[in-house]
């Protein structure tokens, strides 16, 4: 194995060739371990080391519960070998073409509801972008769950530690990526799910000014943050479950914290339990308000959602759709709830015969569709924006998961196509993403002309099994139902239901 040594702000690191003409460095600390007195505090710079640090093994993922999967589904067969999760988890990985110099950088922010996940999820080691498109790919871990997002009374800038980790990783890339062949002035952020929501938060943050040059969002949107009441309710329940007061939070073990977090809720129902707070430093106002005011002016943005996002949640937890009526009533009242349901049926009469799909559609729009549209609307006043919708069904699935062998395009199912390509439209999607990273415009041979997005027409590239085409304001009648409506995003299931299911 050939050694490749790079000098970073922390010290020298030795990587290796992982594919012909592709190099990788793994497990590089981008911040000091957030343990002991540093637990539940802002990240600090990594302590420098002497000599050459081996960077051929991934760093530990953040402590987390097991990842939920549908019954009968197999896990990935090519997942990288990772260490056991540890509170010492702030590590970055870099993959680059050999002899790279001044290449565009793709910085991936993993999803997982801010409670599960690791930098290599979906992205793997990023070698496809490096080998085919001359892109330097960076992935990293950040603090999750209570250790990343618990808001603690009396603490300064509390409730957004995981977001501050993301900012620290971005800063590390700016300071170090040139040594790996990347251009610090051509960094594209890309995230999916919680990673996509993180992209919006980073675009809005005053701490990232001048560090982001392009951004892409899959199944995210803006404003998925906690307000003070939500912070207080979750912290109160967490401390009661932990059986300790705030003064003991840095004395109990990470295992005890994870156990209390898991008792509070895990799996699908806990998918929106943890989220960043307005901490007064990373986030000073609601992200959408900041972006509407021009916080990310000049940064091109690519926004994608899947056509049936929340079919995944219905698959994993069959009472997901049943929550829709209560959620809408809590947001807007009984009369408005009934008007929204009726408007969806008027827009798509077939939903009258399928009350579950009607409510899955509402969940899809409330969780992802409308927040993504509002993000695109806000940024389009300040920079070029492109909007896309992924409609390609999943096929060839085992009968235990999909009796018909296929499922609709749902939350996260576009990720493999973006990172790896494939056949037909999936390959064109991958090529378009690579073009966006390298040129700032998503284009690909075989894709029709893709006009920039604006609120006047809301032109959207729709990718489906037959190919790709553009539509102006697809499902616009459904979108219009939400116009003028504001709400504080909740957990979908009640806190009692989440805890009772854990």
N, C-alpha and C positions, 0 to 999 in steps of 0.2 A: 504494500500500500504506500503510494507516494505521499509525502508530507508537504503541506502547503501552509506556510506561516504568515500571519498578518499581524501587524501591530495595531492594537486598539487603545482606547483611553484607559483601560484597566490593565493592559499588558498584552503580551504576545499570545496568539492562539494558533494551534496546528489543526488544520482540516484534512480532508482526503478527497480523492476523486471517487465519486459514486457512480458515474456513468461516463462513457466516452466523451471527453471534453466538458464534463460538468463536475464542479467542485462543491463541497458542502462543509460547513462549520456548524457544530451543534452544541447546545448547552453552554452558551456564553452568558455569564451574568450581566444583565443590563442594570441591575440595582442590587443593593445589599439585601441579604435575607430578611424578610419582614417578620422576625421572630423575637421572642422575649419582649423587652421594652419597646421594640419597633412594631409589634403587632398592633393592628388597628391604628396605624399612623401613616403619614405620607412616606412614600418610598425615598430612600437615600441612595446616593451614588454607590456603586459597587466598590468594595475595597480593592485597590490594585494588588496584583500578585507579581512575584518575581519568576524568572525563567519562562518557559514556554508551556502554556496550559493545553492539555489534550482537549480538542473540540470535535470529537468523533462520536460522542454519545449524547443523546437528548437529555435535557434537564428534567427534573421531576415535575409532573403536573401538579396543579393546586389540589388540596384536599377536596373531595367531592363524593357524592353518592354514586351508585352504579347508573349508567346511562340506560333509560328505558328503551326497549325495542318491541315491535309488535310480536305477538305470539306466533311462533313458527318461523320467524325471520332469523336468518343467520347473520352473524357479524361479519365485518370485512375480513377477507383472507390475507390482505396485503398490508394490514395495519402495522406501523412501526413498533418495535419493541421499546417500551418506555419504562423508566424506573417506577417504583411505587410512589404514589402521591405524597407530597411533603409540603409543609408550610414554607419551606425554602424552595420557591417555585419560580422565581423571576429570572427566566432564561430566554434567550433569543437564539434563533437558528437562521443561517444564511446559506442560500444556494445560488451559485453564479456560474456562468460560462467560464471556462479556462481562458486566461489572458484577457479577461474583461477590463474595460476601462470606460468610464463615463456613461454607463448604460442606465436605462430607466429602472426604477425600483418599484416593486409591488409589495406592499406591506399588508399582510393578511391578519385580520382580527377574527378569531374563531367565535362561533356562537355557542349555544347551550343554555339559554335562559339565565345567564349570569350565575349558574349553579353547577354546570358540568362542562367538560370540554378541555381541549389542549390545542396548542398551536398547529399540530400536524393533522387535526381533524379536517377531512375533505381535501385540504390542500396537499397532504402528504409532505414530501420534501420539495415540491415545486419544480421538479426537474423538467417537466414538459414546457413550462414557460421559459426556463433557462435555455434549454436545448433548442427549441424551435424558434424562439422569438427574441433571444438575446436580452432577457430580463433578469435582473437580480431579485430573487424572492426572499422575503424575510417573514418568518413566523415567530410567535412568542406566546408564552403563558402569562396569565395575570391572575390576581387573587379573585376567588369566586365566593359565592354564598355569603355567610355571615362574616367571614374573614375579609371579604372584599367590599361588602356594602352595608354592614350593620352601622346604624347611626347611634352614636353613644352620647347621651346627655353630658354636657360640660366639656366635651372635646372640641377642639378647633378643626374646622374643615372635615367634619365627620360624614360618613355615609357614602363616600365616593372613592374609596381607596383603590378599587380595581380600575376605575377610570384614570386615576393618577398613575397607576402602573402603565396603562396604555400610553399616556403622555410621556412617561419616562422612557418607554421603549421607542417611541417616535423620536425623542430627543437623542437617544443612543444611535439610532439610524442616521440622523442628520450629522452627528459628530464622527461616525465611524465608517459609513458605508463606502466612502471613496476608496478605502483600503481594500475592499472586496470587489472593486470594479464598478460600483454604482455611483450614480450622480445624485448628490444630496439635494439638488434643485429640481429633480424630477421624481418625486415620491408620490405614488398613487396609493391611497388607502382603499382597501376592499374588505367588507365584512358581510356576513350572512347571519340573519336572525339577530340575536343579541349583539353580534359583531356589527351588523348593519346599523342597529340603533346606536352602537358606539361610534360609528362613523359620523352620524348626525351630531352626537354630543361633542366629538372632537372638532367638527366644523364650527360648532357654536362656541367653543371654549376660547377665552382670551389667552390661554396659555399656549396655544398652538399657532399663533399668528406667524405666517411666513414659513411654516414647516410643511404644509400640505399643498400639493400642486394639482392633484386630481383626486377624485373620490368616486367610489362605486358602492352601491348598496343593493343587496339581495334580501328581500323579505324583511324589511325593517321599518323605516319611517322615523319620525321625530317625536319627541316629547314623551317617551316611555321612561319617565322618571318618577320618583316618589315625592309626594308632598309631606308636610310635617305630620299630618294626622296618620298617614300610612306608615311613616317612619316610627311614630310613637307606638302604634298598635303592634307592629312586628317586633320592635325592640322589647316591649313589655312582655309579649308572649315568649320571645326567645329567652329572656332572662329568667322567667318563671320556669320554663322547661329546663334550662341549664341548672337552675337551683343556686344561682350565684348573682351577686350584685355587680355593678359596673367596675368597682374597684378590684374585682377578682378576675376580670377578663383577660389580663395578661399573665395570670398565674395558673389557670387551668390548662390542661393539655389541648392540643389541636384535635385530638381524637374525641375529647369531651365536647368541644365546640361543634364538631361535625355531627356527633350523635344527637345533640340538642337540635341542630339545624334539621336533621333528618326526621326527628320526631315532630318538628313544626310542619314539615311537609317535604315530600320528595316526588319524583316522577313528573308526569305530565301536569298534574294539578299545581305543582309548585313552580311551573315554568315562568310565572310572572311575579313570584314572591319577592325576589331580590332584584334591585335596580339602583342606579345611582340617585343620589339626592342633590338638591341645589346646595352645594357646600360653601358657596361664596368665594371659591377660588377657581376650581376647574369649571364650574357652572355657576354663573351669577344671576342669570335669568333663564326662563324656559327656553330650551334649544330652538324651537321654531320661531319664537320671538326674536332671538339673536340672529338667526339666519335671514328672517324677513328684513331685519334692519341692516343686513349687509356684512355680517360677521365673516362670511366665507366668500366675499366678493372676488370674482375673477377665477374661482376654482371650478373647472368643468365637473359635472356630476352625471353619473349614469345610475338610473334607478330602475330596478327590476322587481317584480313580484310574480308569484305563481297563481294560476287561474283559480285554484281551489285550495288555497293555503291551509285552511283549518280542517280539511278532510283528514289530515294527519292526526289531529287531536281527537277527532271523532273515532278514528281507527284505534288509537291508543287508549281512549277512555270514552266508552259509548254514551255517557251522559253529558258530554261536552255541549251538544246542541241544546239540551234541556235547560241550560243556564241562560240562554239568550234573552228570554222574556224578562227574567228577574234583572239581568244586567241592564237592559234598556230601560226598564222601569226605574231602577235606581239612578240612572243618568238623567233621564228626561221626563219621568212621570208616566202614568198609565195611558193617558190619552195619546201622548206623543209616541209611546211604544206601539200602540195599535196603528197609528198613522204610518209609522215606518214599515211595519209588517205588511200593511195593505199596499203601500207604495212599491215594495219589492214584488209583490204578486202582480200588480198592474204592469210593472216593467217586464216581468218574465212570468206569464200566466202559468207555465208548467210547474212553477214552484207551489201553486195551490194544491197540487196533488202529492207533494213531497215535503211535508212539514219539517223533516229532519234536514234536508238539503237547504231549505229556505233559511233555517237558523244557522247552518254551517256557513252559508253565504254571508249572513249578517256578521258572524264571528270573524270570517275572513276579512271583511271590509273594516270592521271596527278595530281589529288587532293590527292589520297590515296594509290593506288596500288604501284606506283613506289617509292614515298617517304617511304612507309613501307618496300619495298624490299631493298632500299638503307640503311635504318636503320638496318635491319637484316644483310645485307652484312657487314656493318661497324663493328657491335658489334661482329659478329661471329669470327673475328680475335682475340678477346680479352676475350671471355667468351662463355659458351654454349648458343645457341640460338635455339628456336623452332618456326616454322612458321606454321600457319593454315589459312584456308579459309572456311568461313561459307556460305554454299549454301542452307540452309534449307529455303524453301519458307514460307511466312506467309499465313495461311489458315483461313477460316471461317470469312472472313472480310465482312462488309456490302456492298451491291451492289453500294452504292454511292462512295465508295472508290475503290473497286475492283469488276467490273461487273462479273468476273469469280469466285469470292470468294477467289482468291489467288493473291499474289504479289511475285516477286522474293525477295530473300534475299538482303536487301539494307541497307544503312547506319544506324547503331545503332540497327538493329534487332537481333543481337546476344546478346545484353545486358541482357535481361531477362533470357536467357538460362544460361549465365555465373553466374548470381546472384541467380537464383531460381531453375535451373534445369528444370525438366519436364519429358516428355516421350521420350523414345528412345535415339537418338543421342544428344538431348538437355541435358538430364540427364548426359550422358557420358562427354559432354563438361564441365558441372558444376563440375563433379568429377575430371576431369583433371585439371581444374583451382585450385581446392582445393588442389590437390596433389602438384601442382607447388608452391603454397603458403606455404605449410607445409614441403615439401621435396626439392624443387628446380627443380623437374622433373615432367612434365605433363604426368601422366599415369592414366588410368581408366580401370576397368573391361569392356570388350566389345570393347575397342579401339584396333586397330592393333598396332604393334610395331611402335613407333614414333621416327625415328632417328633424331639426332640433325642436324640443318641446317648448310650448308656451301656453299660457292659460287661455288664450283665445280659441285654440283648437285641441290642445292636449293630445297631440299626435303620438301614437304608441306603436312600437314594433311588436307584433304578435307572432310568436314562434310556436308552431304546432307540428303535428306529425306529417302534414302535407308540405310544409315549407315555412315561409315567413311572408308576412304582408303587414302593411301599416293600416291602422284605423284611427280615426279622430274620436277621442273621448269614448273608448269602448265601455259599454255598460254605463253610459253617462247618466241614464235615469236613476240607476242605483246610487251613483256618486252624488247626484244632486240632492238626494234625500238627506245627506249629511251636511249640506251647505248651511253655514251659520250656526251649526251645533258645536258646542265646546263641552268637553268632559275630561275628568281626571281618570286616566286609565287605571282600572283595578286589577284584581288577580283572577278574574273570570269566575272561578269557584270562590265561595266564601272562605275566610280563614278557618272557620270551624270545619268545613268540608275538607279543606286541604289537610288539616291536622288529623282529622278522623280517618283519612285515607292513607296517611303515612305509615 
